[in-house]
Amino acid sequence: MTTGSRNLTEGGIIAPLLSFALPLILGNMLQTLYNAADSIIVGRFVGAEALAAVGSAYSLMTFLTSLMIGLSMGAGIVFSYLYGEKNTEKLRNALGISFLSIGVISIFLTIIPIVFKHQIMHILQVPDDVYEGMSEYLGVVFLGLPALFIYNFYASGARAIGNSSTPLLYMALSAVMNIILDLYFVISLGLGIWGAAVATVISQYAAGIGIAITIARKEKILRFGIKDMKADRHLFSELMSLSVMTSLQQSVMNLGILAVQGIVNSFGSSVMAAFAAGVKIDSIAYMPLQEFGNAFSTFVSQNGGAGKGERIRQGIRYALIVISIFGIIISSLIFIFPESLIGIFIDKANAEVISIGTHYLRIEGAFYILIGYLFLFYGIFRALKTPSISLVLTIISLGLRVLLAAILSKLPIGATGIWLSIPIGWLIADISGALFYFTIGRKRIRSMLNR
């Protein structure tokens, strides 16, 4: 066993799974927190228009980040299977191939938004009073995209072998650094939106370089070099298939959010500011559900590599119970304390924004259990090497959200129609996920028995 790794194919299920999931949950909550730090500090010390600018930029950056996370996450499924098979040589070959190929893709994903920044902002219908601030913010944070690739690639490798603590360590350091630099640049130096963007980029590179050095030094099984980038057509095809499909699934999920952002923008800066704060609270609130689904994906992948289909089926039963408990607790907290949560981002003097944001959270807060089940389906189908099903579920969820948001927002209920469209999309996608599991998923699991 290597330093920090965890074998999820032996022993109990629920305790090791939760201990593996906890650092994932904490790490991504920290990542969301350090993204939210820009909004909190800018919103309280620069103003509502600045918050709207950073909030809209956040939706775009989340979309671009999701592409890189998806590429690494898909490759991580292959890493987990090979770790479960105890095939060290092939694992290093997979690491080398994916680092080279995903790295090249990430370079293009950095160049394209820099070149077409203004065209993208036009598509998003950014209002004139927000445009300049958003443009200034994006001009800096786009430069941090390569750092996001480095961090997420090494984090996926570490998690594939059951090491969720090292990614947590560097995300924690990055989050603390970002908050300190935000306070210094925005408040002490008065650099406004530009200062918040610079703080984010510096923190991202600190996390990316730090985790790369640590994993290369301490996890020998994940250490690879140029010789491990040798061509293997079958392995390359499998890596790219899972990486691209997972990236598409992640990006479609966030593309839908961007499309909704465009509809939200048409209601003006108050609704934009409320939505910006609400989305960040959403992201933190359902992070335990999302990351438990990702942790369970590693569980399924390792056991799939070891040929333990019955252990996977048993794990799914436990996972449904955990997701249900998490969902009920989180929904209750959000539903009860929406005003206090929105108040973290917005000064109480902005009564209109707080009122809109509270209404948004009250609607969302009642239905987090639905997105919890959806995240679990994503993790299961990705780990069963059928990421196309996860993509279909995402298209159903987000497609319905965008369609209903466009229709319902035209009714007298206005922005409330946008908020209602979200849980409806989750519900229909959950029903579809259950049907896919009983018709396709169980057959895939049975095929792993006695392999």
Helices and strands as residue ranges (DSSP letters): H 14-45, H 48-85, H 88-115, H 117-123, H 128-141, G 142-144, H 145-160, H 165-182, I 183-188, H 192-218, G 220-222, G 226-229, H 233-265, H 269-285, H 287-305, H 309-336, H 338-345, H 351-365, H 368-383, H 387-408, H 415-436, I 437-441, H 442-446
